[in-house]
Amino acid sequence: MSEVDVPVLAGTDHVELYVGNARQAAYHYRNAFGFDVIAYAGPETGVRDRASYVLQQGKVRLVLTAAMGPEGDIAEHVRKHGDGVKTIALRVDDATAAFEAATRRGARGVREPSRSEDESGVLTYATVATYGDTVHTFVERDEYSGVHWPGYRVDHRDGGGVGLRFIDHAVGNVETGKMDDWVSFYSDVFGFTVFQEFDENDIATQYSALRSKVTRDMRSMITFPINEPAVGLKPMRDRGVEFLNTPDAYYDAVGKRAEGIDEDLDRLHDLRILIDRDDDGYLLQIFTRPVADRPTLFFEVIQRKGCKGFGKGNFKALFESIEREQAARGNL
């Protein structure tokens, strides 16, 4: 496969979540995660079927969208999945060329290349399907200077920030037996390579097991790990803004992973932050509990000090934390 015939990606443009109540979700993300609210679209701006709030922190841009009525794709997505990611939008220099390359390589087109414009210029975009109900939208912004998208108005409310800088990766959890199919999809359509792999020997406890392959575009460094459940006593459920508790024994056993780190280990212990390293350095990571009542969406906060990996040494500790949370809810 020639590199010139796959979509050329420049980075992540934004992630859109379909939610039950966009206003309350925006309030939560602003106050809990420190995002600035920067734009709004809804009936007041001529958009009749939805309300959307755009949030920004560093290079992380989230769009929180809710349906204005009980019918339609947005409402159905929320009924099916709860609050969750609908679109992982990818920045490109040429949305039409990216769409044509992706569909030529086997992606299913959802929206043909389209142009949207207002007084701030013209924005070109196109959409292809990926796993489940998730889509990728190619976004070409070179001729657009508006706050986010035509149809949005500036609506700035400062969130104060907590130091989030960019999207490190976005994980896709797929059905058992489908991981390799979707890894092949990202390889064939986008030219991604498998950067790292995990299996049951790496990620297993008494109750849960997981297989994962980390796919990456080596030009833009966009990274999509693809996970599937592996055989255990019970299948792993979706994990879940409170942080998961890490047992004291983890820090007693952390050993060489903590050698030479800049941070104080006792402070990391107090904050329940996990540590891992590879040949290039180390990383610090912590996971949130589910951010909505249905435990289908959670976030990882990760700080890389040279490490390019994905916390392989922490997966067992993470799963054990999740199982303690499940036991507390009575569904382990």
C-alpha positions in Angstrom: 0.0 0.0 0.0 1.5 3.3 -1.0 1.5 6.1 1.6 0.1 8.6 -1.0 -3.2 6.8 -1.4 -4.3 6.9 2.2 -5.9 9.9 3.9 -3.3 12.4 5.1 -4.2 13.3 8.6 -2.9 16.4 10.4 -4.3 15.7 13.9 -7.5 15.5 15.9 -9.9 18.3 15.2 -12.6 17.6 17.9 -14.6 14.9 19.6 -18.4 15.1 19.6 -20.4 13.4 22.3 -24.1 12.8 22.1 -25.6 13.5 25.6 -28.9 13.6 27.3 -28.6 17.2 28.5 -26.0 19.3 26.7 -26.3 22.3 29.0 -25.8 20.3 32.2 -23.0 18.3 30.6 -21.2 21.5 29.6 -21.6 22.8 33.1 -20.0 19.6 34.5 -17.1 19.5 32.1 -16.4 23.2 32.7 -16.5 22.9 36.5 -15.0 19.4 37.0 -12.5 19.3 34.2 -11.7 23.0 33.7 -12.8 23.3 30.1 -13.7 26.8 28.7 -17.1 26.9 26.9 -16.3 28.8 23.7 -19.3 28.4 21.3 -23.0 27.4 21.1 -25.4 26.3 18.5 -29.1 25.7 18.9 -32.6 27.1 18.2 -31.3 30.6 19.0 -28.7 30.3 16.1 -31.1 28.7 13.7 -30.3 25.0 14.5 -33.7 23.5 15.3 -33.1 19.9 16.1 -30.2 20.1 18.6 -28.2 22.1 21.1 -24.4 21.9 21.1 -21.8 23.4 23.3 -18.2 23.6 22.2 -15.5 23.3 25.0 -11.8 23.9 24.7 -8.7 23.3 26.9 -5.3 23.3 25.3 -5.7 21.5 22.0 -8.6 19.4 23.4 -11.9 20.4 21.8 -15.2 18.6 22.8 -18.6 19.2 21.3 -21.5 18.2 23.6 -24.7 17.7 21.6 -28.2 16.9 22.8 -31.4 16.4 20.8 -34.3 18.9 21.2 -36.9 16.2 20.9 -37.4 12.4 21.5 -36.9 11.4 17.8 -33.9 11.3 15.5 -30.4 9.9 15.4 -29.1 11.9 18.5 -31.9 10.8 20.8 -31.6 7.2 19.6 -27.8 7.2 20.1 -28.3 8.3 23.7 -31.1 5.8 24.3 -28.8 3.0 23.0 -25.5 4.1 24.5 -26.0 6.7 27.2 -23.8 9.7 27.0 -21.0 8.7 24.5 -18.7 9.6 21.7 -20.4 9.9 18.3 -17.7 11.6 16.2 -13.9 11.6 16.3 -13.2 14.4 13.8 -9.8 14.4 12.1 -8.1 17.6 10.8 -7.0 17.3 7.1 -5.7 19.7 4.5 -8.2 18.3 1.9 -11.4 16.8 3.1 -12.5 15.7 -0.4 -9.2 13.9 -1.1 -9.3 12.3 2.4 -12.9 11.0 1.8 -12.1 9.7 -1.6 -9.0 7.9 -0.4 -10.8 6.4 2.6 -13.7 5.1 0.6 -11.5 3.8 -2.1 -9.6 1.8 0.5 -12.9 0.3 1.9 -14.4 2.8 4.3 -18.2 3.2 4.1 -19.1 6.8 3.3 -21.7 8.5 5.6 -21.6 12.0 4.2 -20.1 13.1 0.9 -17.8 16.1 0.9 -19.8 19.1 1.8 -19.2 22.9 2.3 -20.7 25.0 5.0 -20.1 28.7 5.1 -20.9 32.0 6.9 -19.3 35.4 7.3 -16.1 33.7 8.7 -15.5 31.7 5.5 -16.0 28.2 4.2 -15.5 24.9 6.0 -15.3 21.6 4.1 -16.0 18.2 5.7 -16.9 14.6 4.9 -17.7 11.6 7.1 -16.9 7.8 7.0 -18.1 5.1 9.4 -16.0 3.2 11.8 -16.8 0.6 14.6 -20.3 0.6 16.1 -22.2 3.8 15.6 -19.0 5.9 15.7 -17.9 8.0 12.7 -14.8 9.9 11.6 -15.4 13.3 10.0 -12.6 14.8 7.9 -12.4 18.6 8.6 -10.7 21.1 6.3 -10.4 24.5 8.0 -7.9 26.5 6.0 -10.6 28.8 4.6 -12.6 29.2 7.9 -11.7 31.6 10.7 -14.9 31.2 12.9 -15.0 30.0 16.5 -15.9 26.4 15.5 -18.4 25.7 12.7 -20.9 27.7 10.7 -24.1 28.0 12.7 -22.3 28.4 16.0 -22.0 31.7 17.9 -19.3 32.8 20.4 -20.3 31.9 23.9 -17.2 32.2 26.1 -17.3 31.1 29.7 -13.9 30.5 31.4 -13.3 27.1 33.1 -10.0 27.9 34.6 -8.2 24.9 33.1 -6.5 22.0 34.9 -3.6 21.5 32.6 -5.1 19.2 29.9 -3.1 19.7 26.7 -4.1 17.4 23.9 -5.9 14.1 23.2 -3.3 11.3 23.7 -5.5 8.5 22.3 -9.1 7.3 21.9 -9.9 3.7 22.7 -12.5 1.7 20.8 -14.1 -1.2 22.6 -15.5 -3.7 20.1 -17.2 -7.1 20.2 -15.4 -10.3 20.9 -13.7 -11.6 17.8 -13.8 -8.2 16.0 -10.6 -6.6 17.2 -8.4 -7.8 14.3 -11.1 -6.8 11.8 -11.0 -3.2 13.0 -7.2 -3.2 13.3 -7.1 -4.3 9.6 -9.6 -1.5 8.9 -7.3 1.2 10.3 -4.3 -0.4 8.5 -6.0 -0.8 5.1 -8.0 2.5 5.1 -5.7 4.9 7.0 -2.3 3.3 6.8 -2.0 2.9 10.6 0.5 0.5 12.1 0.2 -1.7 15.2 2.3 0.0 17.8 1.8 -2.2 20.8 -0.2 -5.4 21.7 -1.7 -6.8 24.9 -3.4 -10.2 25.5 -4.8 -12.2 28.4 -1.4 -12.8 29.9 -1.0 -9.0 30.3 -4.5 -8.0 31.2 -6.4 -10.5 33.3 -7.7 -10.9 36.8 -10.0 -13.5 38.3 -13.1 -11.8 36.7 -11.9 -9.8 33.7 -9.6 -10.3 30.7 -8.8 -8.1 27.7 -7.0 -8.2 24.4 -5.8 -4.9 22.8 -3.9 -3.7 19.8 -2.7 -0.1 19.7 -2.9 1.4 16.2 -1.1 4.6 15.2 -0.7 6.9 12.3 3.1 7.5 12.5 2.8 10.9 10.7 0.2 12.6 12.8 0.7 10.3 15.8 -3.1 9.9 16.1 -3.5 6.8 18.2 -6.5 4.4 18.4 -6.2 1.3 20.7 -8.8 -1.3 19.8 -9.9 -3.6 22.6 -12.0 -6.7 22.8 -13.1 -8.9 25.8 -11.1 -12.1 26.4 -12.3 -15.2 28.2 -12.7 -14.8 32.0 -15.1 -15.9 34.7 -17.2 -13.0 33.6 -16.9 -10.7 30.6 -15.5 -7.3 31.2 -18.0 -4.5 31.3 -17.5 -0.9 30.2 -15.5 1.0 32.8 -16.3 4.0 34.3 -15.9 12.0 37.8 -14.4 10.3 40.8 -11.1 8.6 40.5 -10.7 4.8 40.9 -9.0 3.8 44.1 -5.6 2.2 43.9 -4.6 -0.1 46.8 -1.6 0.7 49.0 0.0 -2.6 48.0 0.4 -1.2 44.5 2.9 1.4 45.7 4.7 -1.1 47.9 5.3 -3.3 44.8 5.9 -0.6 42.2 9.6 -1.2 42.4 11.8 -0.3 39.4 9.0 1.5 37.7 9.4 4.3 40.2 13.2 4.6 40.0 14.5 7.9 38.8 11.1 9.7 38.6 10.9 13.4 39.2 7.8 13.3 41.3 7.5 12.3 45.0 6.2 8.7 45.3 4.4 9.5 48.5 2.5 12.3 46.8 1.6 10.0 43.9 0.4 7.5 46.5 -1.8 10.1 48.1 -3.3 11.0 44.7 -3.6 7.3 43.6 -1.7 8.0 40.4 -0.2 5.0 38.6 3.3 4.7 37.2 4.8 2.8 34.4 7.9 3.0 32.2 9.5 1.7 29.0 12.9 2.2 27.5 12.1 5.8 26.6 11.0 7.0 30.0 8.0 6.8 32.2 4.4 7.9 32.4 1.9 8.8 35.1 -1.8 7.9 34.6 -5.1 7.9 36.4 -8.6 6.9 35.3 -11.9 8.5 36.1 -15.0 6.6 37.2 -17.9 6.8 34.7 -18.8 10.4 33.9 -22.5 9.6 33.5 -25.0 7.3 35.3 -24.6 4.6 32.6 -21.0 3.4 32.9 -20.1 3.6 29.2 -17.7 6.5 29.1 -14.6 7.4 31.2 -11.4 9.3 30.8 -7.8 8.7 31.4 -5.5 11.6 32.4 -1.9 10.7 31.3 1.4 12.5 31.6 4.3 11.3 29.5 7.9 11.7 30.6 9.3 10.2 27.4 7.4 6.9 27.7 5.6 6.0 24.4 3.7 3.0 25.8 0.3 2.5 27.4 0.9 1.5 31.0 1.1 -2.2 30.4 2.3 -2.7 34.0 -0.8 -1.0 35.3 -3.6 -2.9 33.6 -3.9 -5.5 36.3 -4.1 -2.8 39.0 -6.7 -0.9 36.9 -8.9 -4.0 36.5 -8.7 -4.8 40.2 -9.8 -1.3 40.9 -12.7 -1.6 38.5 -13.8 -4.9 40.1 -13.9 -3.3 43.5 -16.1 -0.6 42.0 -18.4 -3.3 40.5 -18.5 -5.1 43.8 -19.6 -1.9 45.5 -22.5 -1.6 42.9 -23.4 -5.3 43.4 -22.7 -6.4 39.8 -19.4 -8.1 39.9 
